[in-house]
Amino acid sequence: MKEATRTIWAEKFGVPIFEGYGVTETAPVFALNTPMFNKFGAVGRLAPGMEHRLEPVQPCAVCFRRNGAPVWRA
C-alpha cells in the first residue's frame, strides 16, 4: 500500500490502516499490525494462538524457491 493512501485515509476518516496477512486456510488472518506494533509495509506479528515454521523442500530444477514451505497452525 502506498504511503499516500495511508495518509489520505487517516486524514479523511481519523483512523489508521493496519496491514495484515491471511489466506483462506487460516480464516481469515494469521498476522497483523496493531496500534502498539505498526510498521509500514509489514504484515505484522502472528495473531494470538498462531504458530509458524518453515518445512524444508526438495530442490526444484524449474523453480527458484530457496526457502522452506510455510506451515501455520492455530
DOLUM-601255 format. One record per residue: z negated, y negated, x of N, C-alpha, C, O, CB in turn. Coordinates in Angstrom, 1 decimal. Each point is the difference from the previous one (the first is absolute). Glycine has a CB too. Example, Ala and Ser with C-alpha at 12.3 -4.5 7.8 and 13.67 -1.06 7.14 Angstrom:
LUMMAR:nw:nv:nu:caw:cav:cau:cw:cv:cu:ow:ov:ou:cbw:cbv:cbu
LUMMAR:-7.8:5.7:13.2:0.0:-1.2:-0.9:0.0:-1.2:0.9:-0.7:0.0:1.0:-0.5:1.2:-2.9 .
LUMMAR:1.9:-2.3:1.5:0.0:-1.1:0.9:-0.8:-1.1:-0.8:-0.1:-1.1:0.5:2.3:1.7:0.7 .
END
This chain:
LUMMAR:nw:nv:nu:caw:cav:cau:cw:cv:cu:ow:ov:ou:cbw:cbv:cbu
LUMMAR:0.0:1.2:0.8:0.0:-1.2:-0.8:0.0:-1.2:0.9:-0.7:-0.1:1.0:-0.5:1.3:-2.9 .
LUMMAR:2.0:-2.2:1.5:0.1:-1.2:0.8:-1.3:-0.9:-0.2:-0.6:0.0:-1.1:3.1:0.0:0.9 .
LUMMAR:-2.9:-0.6:1.3:-1.1:-0.9:-0.1:0.1:-1.1:-1.0:-1.0:-0.4:-0.7:0.6:0.8:3.1 .
LUMMAR:1.6:-0.9:-2.6:0.3:-1.1:-1.0:-0.3:0.6:-1.4:-0.6:-0.8:-0.8:2.3:-0.2:2.3 .
LUMMAR:-1.4:2.2:-1.8:-0.3:0.6:-1.3:-1.5:0.0:-0.2:-0.5:-0.3:-1.1:2.6:1.7:1.2 .
LUMMAR:-2.9:-0.9:0.9:-1.4:0.0:-0.1:-0.6:-1.4:-0.3:-0.9:-0.1:-0.8:0.8:2.1:2.3 .
LUMMAR:0.6:-3.0:-0.7:-0.5:-1.3:-0.2:0.3:-0.6:-1.3:-0.9:-0.6:-0.7:1.2:0.3:3.1 .
LUMMAR:0.9:0.4:-2.9:0.4:-0.5:-1.3:-0.8:0.6:-1.1:-0.5:-0.7:-0.9:2.8:0.3:1.7 .
LUMMAR:-2.5:1.7:-0.8:-0.8:0.8:-1.0:-1.4:-0.6:0.0:-0.5:-0.3:-1.1:1.9:2.4:1.4 .
LUMMAR:-2.0:-2.2:0.9:-1.4:-0.4:0.0:-0.1:-1.5:-0.5:-1.0:-0.3:-0.7:0.6:1.8:2.7 .
LUMMAR:1.3:-2.3:-1.7:0.0:-1.4:-0.5:0.2:-0.1:-1.5:-0.7:-0.8:-0.6:1.5:0.0:2.9 .
LUMMAR:0.1:1.6:-2.8:0.4:0.0:-1.4:-1.1:0.6:-0.9:-0.3:-0.5:-1.0:2.7:0.5:1.7 .
LUMMAR:-2.9:1.2:-0.3:-1.0:0.7:-0.8:-1.4:0.0:0.5:-0.9:0.4:-0.8:2.8:1.0:0.2 .
LUMMAR:-2.1:-1.9:1.8:-1.4:-0.1:0.5:-0.6:1.3:0.4:-1.3:0.1:0.2:1.1:-2.0:-1.7 .
LUMMAR:1.0:2.9:1.7:-0.6:1.3:0.5:1.0:0.5:1.1:1.2:-0.2:-0.1:-2.3:0.7:-2.2 .
LUMMAR:0.5:0.2:3.3:0.8:0.6:1.0:0.7:1.3:-0.4:-0.4:0.6:-1.0:-1.1:-1.7:2.7 .
LUMMAR:2.5:1.5:-1.0:0.7:1.3:-0.1:-0.6:0.9:1.0:-0.1:-0.4:1.2:2.2:-0.6:-2.1 .
LUMMAR:-2.6:2.2:0.5:-0.5:1.0:1.0:1.1:1.1:0.0:0.2:0.6:-1.0:-2.7:-1.2:0.5 .
LUMMAR:3.0:0.8:1.7:1.0:1.1:0.2:-0.7:1.3:0.1:-1.2:0.1:0.4:2.7:-1.7:0.7 .
LUMMAR:-0.8:2.7:-1.5:-0.5:1.3:0.0:1.1:1.0:0.2:1.2:-0.4:0.1:-3.2:-0.3:-1.5 .
LUMMAR:1.7:2.0:1.4:1.0:1.0:0.0:-0.4:1.2:-0.8:-1.2:0.4:0.0:1.8:-1.2:2.3 .
LUMMAR:0.3:1.4:-3.0:-0.2:1.2:-0.8:1.2:0.7:-0.2:1.1:-0.6:0.1:-3.0:-0.5:-1.2 .
LUMMAR:1.8:2.3:0.7:1.2:0.9:-0.4:-0.4:0.7:-1.2:-1.2:0.2:-0.3:2.0:0.0:2.7 .
LUMMAR:0.2:0.3:-3.1:-0.3:0.7:-1.3:-1.1:1.1:0.2:-0.8:0.2:-0.9:3.2:-0.7:0.2 .
LUMMAR:-2.3:1.2:1.8:-0.9:1.1:0.2:-1.5:-0.4:0.1:-0.9:0.8:-0.2:2.8:0.4:1.4 .
LUMMAR:-2.1:-2.5:-0.9:-1.4:-0.4:0.2:-0.5:-0.8:-1.2:-1.2:-0.4:-0.1:1.6:0.3:2.5 .
LUMMAR:0.4:-0.1:-3.4:-0.2:-0.6:-1.3:-1.2:-1.0:0.0:-1.1:0.4:-0.3:2.0:1.6:-0.7 .
LUMMAR:-0.7:-3.3:1.2:1.2:-0.7:0.4:-0.1:-0.5:1.4:1.1:-0.3:0.6:-0.8:-0.3:-2.9 .
LUMMAR:-1.5:0.4:3.0:-0.1:-0.6:1.2:-0.9:0.7:0.9:-1.0:0.6:-0.4:1.5:-2.8:-0.6 .
LUMMAR:-0.3:2.2:2.4:-1.0:0.6:0.9:-0.4:-0.9:1.0:-1.0:0.3:0.7:2.0:1.9:-1.1 .
LUMMAR:-0.3:-3.4:0.6:-0.5:-1.0:1.0:0.3:-1.3:-0.6:1.0:-0.3:-0.7:-0.5:1.8:2.7 .
LUMMAR:-1.4:-2.5:-1.8:0.1:-1.3:-0.5:-0.8:-1.0:0.8:-1.0:0.3:0.6:1.5:0.6:-2.9 .
LUMMAR:0.0:-2.2:2.3:-0.8:-1.1:0.5:-1.0:-0.4:-1.0:0.1:0.2:-1.2:1.8:-1.0:2.6 .
LUMMAR:-3.0:0.2:-0.9:-1.1:-0.5:-0.9:-0.3:-1.5:0.4:0.5:-0.4:1.1:-1.4:2.8:-1.4 .
LUMMAR:0.2:-3.1:-0.5:-0.4:-1.3:0.4:-0.7:-0.1:1.4:0.2:-1.0:0.7:-0.4:0.4:-3.1 .
LUMMAR:-0.6:1.6:2.7:-0.7:-0.1:1.3:0.9:0.5:1.2:-0.3:-0.5:1.1:-1.9:0.9:-2.4 .
LUMMAR:3.1:0.4:1.0:0.9:0.5:1.1:1.5:-0.1:-0.5:0.6:1.0:-0.5:-2.4:0.6:1.3 .
LUMMAR:2.3:-2.8:-0.7:1.4:-0.3:-0.4:0.8:-0.4:1.2:-0.2:-1.1:0.6:-0.6:0.4:-2.9 .
LUMMAR:1.8:1.5:2.6:0.9:-0.3:1.1:1.4:-0.1:-0.4:0.5:1.0:-0.6:-2.1:0.1:2.2 .
LUMMAR:2.3:-2.2:-1.5:1.4:-0.2:-0.4:0.9:1.0:0.7:-0.1:0.2:1.2:-0.4:-2.6:-1.5 .
LUMMAR:1.3:3.1:-0.5:1.0:1.0:0.5:-0.6:1.4:0.2:0.7:0.9:0.5:0.4:-2.8:0.6 .
LUMMAR:-2.4:2.1:-1.4:-0.6:1.3:0.1:-0.3:0.6:-1.4:-0.2:-0.8:-0.9:-0.8:0.1:3.2 .
LUMMAR:0.9:2.0:-2.4:-0.3:0.6:-1.3:-1.5:0.1:-0.2:-0.5:0.4:-1.0:2.6:0.9:1.1 .
LUMMAR:-2.9:-1.6:0.9:-1.5:0.0:-0.1:-0.6:1.3:0.4:0.6:0.9:0.7:-0.3:-2.5:-2.5 .
LUMMAR:-1.5:1.8:1.3:-0.8:1.2:0.4:0.1:1.0:-1.1:0.4:-0.3:-1.1:-2.0:-1.1:2.4 .
LUMMAR:1.2:2.7:-0.9:0.1:1.0:-1.0:-1.0:-0.3:-1.2:-1.1:-0.5:0.2:1.7:2.2:1.6 .
LUMMAR:-0.2:-1.3:-3.0:-0.9:-0.2:-1.1:-1.2:1.0:0.1:0.1:1.0:0.7:1.9:-1.7:-2.2 .
LUMMAR:-3.1:0.3:0.8:-1.2:0.9:0.1:0.4:1.4:-0.5:0.7:0.2:-1.0:-2.2:-2.2:0.7 .
LUMMAR:1.0:3.0:1.1:0.2:1.4:-0.4:1.3:0.6:0.5:0.3:1.2:-0.1:-1.6:-1.7:-1.8 .
LUMMAR:2.1:-0.3:2.6:1.3:0.5:0.6:-0.2:0.4:1.4:-0.8:-0.6:0.8:2.1:-0.9:-2.3 .
LUMMAR:-0.6:2.6:1.9:0.0:0.5:1.4:1.4:0.0:0.4:0.9:0.2:-0.8:-3.0:1.2:0.5 .
LUMMAR:2.4:-1.5:1.6:1.3:0.0:0.6:0.0:0.7:1.3:-0.9:-0.1:0.8:1.4:-2.1:-2.0 .
LUMMAR:0.6:2.9:1.5:0.2:0.6:1.3:1.5:0.1:0.2:0.8:0.0:-0.9:-3.1:1.2:0.9 .
LUMMAR:2.7:-1.0:1.3:1.4:0.3:0.3:0.2:1.4:0.4:-0.8:0.5:0.9:1.2:-2.9:-0.2 .
LUMMAR:0.5:3.1:-1.3:0.3:1.4:0.4:1.1:0.0:0.9:1.0:-0.7:-0.2:-1.8:1.6:-2.0 .
LUMMAR:0.8:0.0:3.3:1.1:0.1:0.9:1.2:0.5:-0.7:-0.1:0.8:-0.9:-1.5:-0.4:2.8 .
LUMMAR:2.8:-0.9:-1.5:1.2:0.5:-0.5:0.9:0.5:1.1:-0.1:-0.4:1.2:0.0:-1.2:-3.1 .
LUMMAR:1.0:2.6:1.6:0.9:0.5:1.0:1.1:-1.0:0.3:0.4:-0.7:-0.9:-0.9:3.0:0.1 .
LUMMAR:0.9:-2.4:2.1:1.1:-0.9:0.4:1.2:0.3:-0.9:0.3:1.2:-0.3:-1.2:-1.4:2.7 .
LUMMAR:1.7:-0.8:-2.6:1.2:0.2:-0.9:1.2:-0.7:0.8:-0.1:-1.1:0.5:-1.3:1.1:-2.6 .
LUMMAR:2.4:0.8:2.2:1.2:-0.5:0.7:0.7:-1.2:-0.7:0.7:-0.7:0.7:-0.4:3.0:0.2 .
LUMMAR:-0.4:-2.4:-2.2:0.7:-1.0:-0.7:-0.9:-1.1:-0.5:0.5:-1.0:-0.7:1.1:2.7:0.0 .
LUMMAR:-2.9:-1.7:0.9:-0.8:-1.0:-0.4:-0.7:-0.7:1.2:-0.1:0.6:1.1:-0.3:0.6:-3.4 .
LUMMAR:-0.2:-2.3:2.1:-0.6:-0.7:1.1:-1.5:-0.1:-0.1:-0.7:-0.8:0.7:2.7:-0.5:-0.5 .
LUMMAR:-2.6:2.0:-1.1:-1.5:0.0:-0.3:-0.7:0.5:1.2:0.3:1.2:0.5:0.0:-0.9:-2.9 .
LUMMAR:-1.2:-1.0:3.0:-0.8:0.4:1.1:-1.5:0.1:-0.4:-0.8:0.6:0.8:2.5:-1.7:0.8 .
LUMMAR:-2.0:0.5:-2.7:-1.4:0.1:-0.5:-0.2:1.3:-0.8:0.9:0.7:-0.2:-1.1:-3.3:0.2 .
LUMMAR:-1.0:2.7:-0.4:-0.3:1.2:-0.9:0.3:-0.4:-1.5:0.3:-1.1:-0.3:-2.1:1.9:1.9 .
LUMMAR:1.7:0.2:-2.4:0.2:-0.2:-1.4:-1.3:-0.4:-0.6:-1.0:0.6:0.3:2.8:1.1:-0.4 .
LUMMAR:-1.8:-2.7:-0.8:-1.3:-0.5:-0.6:-0.5:0.9:-1.0:0.8:0.6:-0.8:-0.1:-2.9:1.3 .
LUMMAR:-2.0:2.5:-0.6:-0.6:0.8:-1.0:-1.2:-0.8:-0.6:-0.8:-0.5:0.8:1.5:2.7:0.4 .
LUMMAR:-0.8:-2.3:-2.5:-1.1:-0.7:-0.7:-0.7:0.9:-0.9:0.5:1.0:-0.5:0.8:-3.1:0.6 .
LUMMAR:-2.6:1.8:-0.3:-0.8:0.8:-0.9:-1.1:-0.9:-0.6:-0.5:-0.9:0.7:0.9:3.0:0.6 .
LUMMAR:-0.7:-1.9:-2.5:-1.0:-0.8:-0.7:-1.0:0.9:-0.6:-1.0:-0.5:-0.6:2.6:-1.3:0.1 .
END
